[in-house]
Amino acid sequence: MNYDVIVIGGGHAGIEASLASARMGVKTLLITILAEQIGASSCNPAIGGLAKGHLVREVDALGGEMGLCTDTTGIQFRTLNASKGPAVRGTRAQIDMDAYRIYMRNVVLNTKNLDVKQELAEGLVVEEGAVKGVTTQLGNTYVAAKVIITAGTFLNGLIHIGDKKQVAGRQGEFASVELAEYMKGLGIEIGRLKTGTCARIDAKSVDTSVMEIQPGDTPAPPFSFRTDKKNFNPTQLPCYITYTNEDNT
């Protein structure tokens, strides 16, 4: 099948790339390993923060979806470094991970000019030094003038748990090993960025009454410039802070 643009990967970057392309009237294809996991947050159920919050607002100013989705699915909103100068402040929102994923998946699946294929991209169609399309593990070939790769942690992904390691994009999900190897064969240098995910704690196993409570800001600062600030009054849940020693450091 022929498209104008093909996007590989259904994470934050892939969503914004495919939506931007389709909304410009360009016939677009999003290829993702699991359509159910479009927009899934890999590590931390938070959007923004220092530096990253600026990026989300820049994406929003260009018509992106992340800010609107965050304002709809956020469960706590705070401005970090609020006591300091404007240049170092950053908006951060804790999100409902499931609600965020469902929102983004529904937007993608209902956007005009945008098709979604649940397949694993394995290679590129290269002719005379130019990329012309994508091949998948199902033996399908999709042709396009432009291909955007937003594979994130899935490209040759490797997970470390203690002293054990396993090939995966996220825990329990396939890594995109074949595509990484194909790109190496083209002479493209492939690297890997390391991220760290904190331990998950069962809320029933901790005593929050002895912790420092951290509520959201009032009024809550929305992410999107298109959100009506006057009527933005989300239900916010508190965070709890604890420390590793008696000095609270």
C-alpha positions as CSV (number, residue, x, y, z in Angstrom):
1,M,0.0,0.0,0.0
2,N,1.1,3.5,-0.8
3,Y,1.3,6.4,1.8
4,D,2.9,9.8,1.9
5,V,4.4,9.3,5.4
6,I,5.0,6.2,7.5
7,V,5.7,6.6,11.2
8,I,7.2,3.6,13.1
9,G,6.3,3.5,16.8
10,G,3.2,4.5,18.8
11,G,4.7,6.3,21.7
12,H,4.7,10.0,22.5
13,A,6.8,11.0,19.6
14,G,5.1,8.7,17.1
15,I,1.7,9.9,18.1
16,E,2.6,13.6,17.6
17,A,4.4,12.9,14.3
18,S,1.5,10.9,12.8
19,L,-1.2,13.3,14.0
20,A,0.7,16.3,12.7
21,S,1.2,14.6,9.3
22,A,-2.5,13.4,9.0
23,R,-3.9,16.8,10.2
24,M,-2.0,18.5,7.3
25,G,-4.0,16.3,4.9
26,V,-1.2,13.9,4.2
27,K,-2.0,10.2,3.9
28,T,-0.2,8.7,6.9
29,L,0.4,5.2,8.3
30,L,1.4,4.5,11.9
31,I,3.0,1.1,12.4
32,T,3.0,-0.1,16.1
33,I,3.7,-3.4,17.7
34,L,0.5,-3.3,19.9
35,A,-2.3,-0.9,19.0
36,E,-3.6,-1.3,22.5
37,Q,-0.4,0.2,23.9
38,I,-0.5,3.4,21.8
39,G,0.4,6.2,24.2
40,A,1.5,3.9,27.0
41,S,3.9,5.5,29.5
42,S,7.0,3.4,29.8
43,C,8.5,4.5,33.1
44,N,6.9,7.2,35.2
45,P,3.2,8.3,35.1
46,A,4.2,12.0,34.8
47,I,4.2,14.5,32.0
48,G,6.6,17.5,32.0
49,G,8.8,18.6,34.8
50,L,11.9,20.8,34.4
51,A,13.0,21.2,30.8
52,K,10.5,18.5,29.7
53,G,7.6,20.7,30.6
54,H,8.9,23.3,28.3
55,L,9.0,20.8,25.5
56,V,5.4,19.7,26.1
57,R,4.3,23.3,25.8
58,E,6.3,23.8,22.6
59,V,4.6,20.7,21.1
60,D,1.3,22.1,22.2
61,A,2.0,25.5,20.6
62,L,2.5,23.6,17.3
63,G,-0.9,21.9,17.7
64,G,0.2,18.7,19.4
65,E,-2.1,16.5,21.5
66,M,0.0,15.8,24.6
67,G,-1.0,18.9,26.5
68,L,-4.7,18.4,25.9
69,C,-4.5,14.8,26.9
70,T,-2.6,15.6,30.0
71,D,-5.1,18.2,31.1
72,T,-7.9,15.6,30.5
73,T,-6.2,12.7,32.3
74,G,-4.0,14.4,34.9
75,I,-4.5,13.6,38.6
76,Q,-2.1,16.2,40.0
77,F,-0.7,19.5,38.6
78,R,2.3,21.4,40.1
79,T,4.7,24.1,39.0
80,L,8.2,23.1,40.0
81,N,10.7,25.7,41.2
82,A,7.8,28.1,41.7
83,S,9.8,30.1,44.2
84,K,12.5,30.8,41.7
85,G,12.7,32.8,38.5
86,P,10.4,32.1,35.5
87,A,13.2,30.7,33.4
88,V,13.7,27.7,35.7
89,R,10.1,26.9,36.5
90,G,8.5,23.8,35.0
91,T,4.9,22.4,34.9
92,R,4.6,18.8,35.9
93,A,1.5,16.6,35.9
94,Q,0.9,13.2,37.3
95,I,-1.4,11.3,35.0
96,D,-3.8,8.4,35.1
97,M,-1.7,6.1,32.9
98,D,-4.6,4.0,31.7
99,A,-6.8,7.0,30.9
100,Y,-3.9,8.7,29.1
101,R,-3.3,5.6,26.9
102,I,-7.0,5.2,26.1
103,Y,-7.4,8.9,25.2
104,M,-4.4,8.9,22.8
105,R,-5.4,5.6,21.2
106,N,-8.9,6.8,20.5
107,V,-7.6,10.1,19.0
108,V,-5.2,8.2,16.8
109,L,-7.8,5.7,15.6
110,N,-10.3,8.4,14.8
111,T,-8.1,10.9,13.0
112,K,-8.8,11.4,9.3
113,N,-5.9,10.5,6.8
114,L,-4.3,8.2,9.5
115,D,-4.2,4.4,9.3
116,V,-2.8,2.2,12.0
117,K,-1.2,-1.2,11.4
118,Q,-0.4,-3.6,14.3
119,E,2.8,-5.0,12.9
120,L,6.5,-5.2,13.7
121,A,8.6,-3.2,11.3
122,E,11.6,-5.3,10.3
123,G,13.3,-3.3,7.5
124,L,13.3,-0.4,5.2
125,V,12.8,-0.2,1.4
126,V,15.9,1.6,0.1
127,E,16.3,2.6,-3.5
128,E,19.3,4.6,-4.8
129,G,20.2,5.7,-1.3
130,A,16.7,6.9,-0.4
131,V,14.2,5.3,1.9
132,K,11.0,4.5,0.0
133,G,9.0,2.4,2.5
134,V,8.9,-0.2,5.3
135,T,8.7,-4.0,5.4
136,T,7.1,-5.9,8.4
137,Q,7.3,-9.3,10.0
138,L,4.0,-10.3,8.3
139,G,5.7,-9.9,4.9
140,N,3.9,-6.7,4.1
141,T,5.6,-3.8,2.3
142,Y,4.3,-0.3,2.7
143,V,5.6,2.4,0.3
144,A,6.0,6.1,1.3
145,A,7.9,9.2,0.3
146,K,9.0,9.7,3.9
147,V,9.6,7.4,6.9
148,I,9.9,8.6,10.5
149,I,11.3,6.2,13.1
150,T,10.2,6.8,16.7
151,A,11.0,3.5,18.2
152,G,12.1,4.8,21.5
153,T,13.1,2.1,24.0
154,F,12.0,-0.6,21.7
155,L,14.8,-0.3,19.1
156,N,17.1,-3.2,20.1
157,G,15.6,-2.8,23.6
158,L,17.2,-4.5,26.6
159,I,15.8,-4.6,30.2
160,H,17.9,-5.1,33.3
161,I,16.3,-6.3,36.5
162,G,18.9,-6.8,39.1
163,D,21.7,-8.9,37.6
164,K,19.3,-10.4,35.0
165,K,18.6,-8.9,31.5
166,Q,16.1,-9.7,28.8
167,V,15.4,-8.5,25.3
168,A,12.2,-6.3,25.5
169,G,10.8,-2.9,24.6
170,R,8.8,-2.7,27.9
171,Q,8.4,-5.5,30.3
172,G,6.4,-8.2,28.5
173,E,6.6,-6.6,25.1
174,F,8.7,-7.3,22.0
175,A,11.8,-5.3,21.2
176,S,12.4,-4.1,17.7
177,V,15.6,-6.1,17.1
178,E,15.3,-6.9,13.4
179,L,14.9,-3.2,12.5
180,A,17.9,-2.3,14.5
181,E,20.0,-4.9,12.8
182,Y,18.7,-3.9,9.4
183,M,19.7,-0.3,10.1
184,K,23.2,-1.4,11.2
185,G,23.5,-3.2,7.8
186,L,22.9,0.1,6.1
187,G,25.9,1.6,7.9
188,I,23.8,3.6,10.4
189,E,25.4,3.7,13.9
190,I,23.0,2.4,16.5
191,G,23.3,3.3,20.2
192,R,21.2,2.8,23.3
193,L,20.2,5.3,26.0
194,K,19.9,4.0,29.5
195,T,16.8,4.9,31.6
196,G,16.1,3.9,35.2
197,T,12.7,3.0,36.6
198,C,12.2,3.2,40.4
199,A,10.7,0.3,42.3
200,R,6.9,0.0,42.4
201,I,5.5,0.0,45.9
202,D,2.1,-1.4,46.9
203,A,0.3,1.5,48.5
204,K,-1.3,-0.8,51.1
205,S,2.2,-1.6,52.4
206,V,3.2,1.9,53.5
207,D,2.0,4.2,56.2
208,T,1.3,7.6,54.5
209,S,0.3,9.2,57.8
210,V,4.0,9.6,58.8
211,M,4.9,11.0,55.4
212,E,5.0,14.6,54.1
213,I,2.0,15.3,52.0
214,Q,2.4,17.2,48.8
215,P,-0.9,18.4,47.3
216,G,-1.3,19.8,43.8
217,D,-1.3,23.5,43.1
218,T,-4.5,25.6,43.4
219,P,-5.4,26.7,40.9
220,A,-4.1,23.9,38.9
221,P,-1.8,25.0,36.0
222,P,-2.9,23.4,32.7
223,F,-0.4,22.3,30.1
224,S,-2.3,23.2,27.0
225,F,-2.7,26.8,25.7
226,R,-6.1,25.6,24.4
227,T,-7.4,24.6,27.8
228,D,-9.9,27.0,29.4
229,K,-8.0,28.1,32.5
230,K,-11.2,29.7,34.1
231,N,-13.0,26.3,34.0
232,F,-10.0,24.1,34.6
233,N,-10.6,22.4,38.0
234,P,-9.4,18.8,37.9
235,T,-9.8,16.4,40.8
236,Q,-6.3,16.2,42.2
237,L,-4.7,13.4,44.3
238,P,-1.9,14.1,46.8
239,C,1.7,12.8,46.6
240,Y,3.6,11.6,49.7
241,I,7.2,12.2,50.4
242,T,9.5,10.1,52.5
243,Y,13.3,10.2,53.2
244,T,16.0,7.7,53.5
245,N,17.6,9.2,56.7
246,E,16.8,11.3,59.7
247,D,18.2,14.5,58.2
248,N,15.5,14.5,55.5
249,T,18.1,14.6,52.7
